[in-house]
C-alpha cells in the first residue's frame, strides 16, 4: 500500500445557477431560491411558513449563463 498520493488537480466549474434571496414576510429570513422563473409558493426554512414569490426573468437568467459560458468564464484568471 502506497503512503503517498498524487495531489488532486483543482476542478473548474462545469455549470452555474443563480440564487435569489427572498425575504420571508413572516420572520424576515432571506430564503435562497435557484432562479424561480414561474410564480410559485416558497417555504421559509426557518419558520416553515409559505409565501408567494415574484418570478425572475428567464431571458435574463439565460443571458447571464451565456455571458459566463455556463460558469466557465467566471473563474479567477489569476488562479490559472
HELIX and SHEET records of a PDB file:
HELIX    1   1 UNK A   58  UNK A   67  1                                  10    
HELIX    2   2 UNK A   69  UNK A   74  5                                   6    
SHEET    1   A 2 UNK A  19  UNK A  23  0                                        
SHEET    2   A 2 UNK A  30  UNK A  34 -1                                        
SHEET    1   B 2 UNK A  40  UNK A  43  0                                        
SHEET    2   B 2 UNK A  50  UNK A  53 -1                                        
END                                                                             
